[in-house]
Amino acid sequence: MNFGEDVPAVVAADVPQDGYLLDVREQDEWDAGHAPAAVHIPMHHLRDRAGEIPRDREVYVICRSGSRSAQVTSALNQAGWLARNVGDGMHGWAEAGRPMEGAGNGPPYVA
């Protein structure tokens, strides 16, 4: 599935510090490393948990590389949310030096 220009996107470095960041990765990816203020709703739980996502502000959707988050961004926008894909994903987040935390004892990383 190619979303191309149809999905509004930003790079991780441009996500506002106070932006609502929705992380749609799996639990093991989240545990390895995530943005401290991100909200974690794995992609396969979105249908059941969509009510937790605010409709009154822009939502920045992130995954590892931007593919899954593009799918979620498209679906959210079609359902009435205002969402943007973080096109370079958590890889871009880490490369931009944005803060990360993980669930393990070692330093956080992008899984």
C-alpha positions in Angstrom: 0.0 0.0 0.0 1.5 3.3 -1.0 0.3 6.4 0.8 2.7 8.8 -0.8 1.5 12.4 -0.8 -1.9 11.5 0.5 -0.7 11.3 4.1 0.4 14.5 5.8 3.8 14.0 7.4 6.6 15.6 9.4 10.1 14.5 10.3 10.7 13.5 14.0 12.8 16.6 14.5 9.8 18.8 13.7 7.3 17.2 16.1 6.4 19.9 18.7 7.7 19.2 22.1 4.1 19.4 23.5 2.6 17.5 20.6 0.4 14.5 21.1 2.6 11.6 20.0 0.9 8.3 19.4 3.3 5.3 19.2 1.6 2.4 17.3 4.5 -0.1 17.6 4.4 -3.5 19.4 5.1 -3.8 23.1 8.6 -5.1 22.6 9.5 -2.2 20.4 8.0 0.2 22.9 9.9 -1.4 25.8 13.2 -1.1 23.9 12.9 2.7 23.5 10.2 5.3 23.1 9.6 9.0 23.5 8.9 9.8 27.2 5.6 11.7 26.5 4.3 9.3 23.9 1.0 7.5 24.3 1.3 3.8 23.4 -1.5 2.2 21.5 -0.3 -0.7 19.3 -1.7 -0.6 15.8 -3.8 -3.8 16.4 -5.5 -2.2 19.4 -6.5 1.0 17.8 -10.0 -0.1 16.9 -10.8 -0.8 20.5 -8.9 2.2 22.0 -9.6 5.0 19.4 -11.7 6.8 22.0 -8.5 7.5 23.9 -7.1 9.6 21.1 -8.0 13.3 21.3 -10.0 14.9 18.5 -9.4 18.4 19.6 -5.7 18.6 18.7 -3.2 17.4 16.1 -2.0 13.8 16.6 1.5 12.8 15.5 1.7 9.1 14.7 5.0 7.2 15.0 6.3 3.7 14.5 9.7 2.4 13.8 10.2 3.6 10.2 7.0 5.4 9.1 5.1 2.7 7.3 2.6 1.5 10.0 2.2 5.0 11.2 1.3 6.1 7.7 -1.5 3.6 7.6 -2.8 4.7 11.0 -2.5 8.4 10.0 -4.6 7.8 6.9 -7.2 5.9 8.9 -7.4 8.5 11.6 -7.7 11.3 9.1 -10.5 9.5 7.2 -12.3 9.0 10.5 -12.2 12.7 11.4 -9.0 13.2 13.4 -6.3 15.6 12.4 -3.2 13.4 12.2 0.3 13.6 10.8 2.7 10.7 10.1 6.2 11.0 11.6 7.7 9.8 8.3 11.1 8.9 9.6 9.8 7.1 12.6 11.7 6.3 15.8 14.8 5.9 13.7 14.5 9.6 12.9 13.6 10.4 16.5 16.8 8.8 17.7 18.9 10.3 15.0 17.5 13.8 15.8 18.7 13.3 19.4 15.2 13.5 20.8 14.7 12.1 24.3 14.1 8.4 24.7 13.5 6.0 27.6 13.1 2.2 27.7 11.9 -0.4 30.1 15.2 -2.3 30.4 18.3 -1.6 32.4 20.4 -0.6 29.4 20.2 2.5 27.3 17.0 2.9 25.2 17.2 1.9 21.5 15.0 1.5 18.4 14.0 -2.1 17.9 
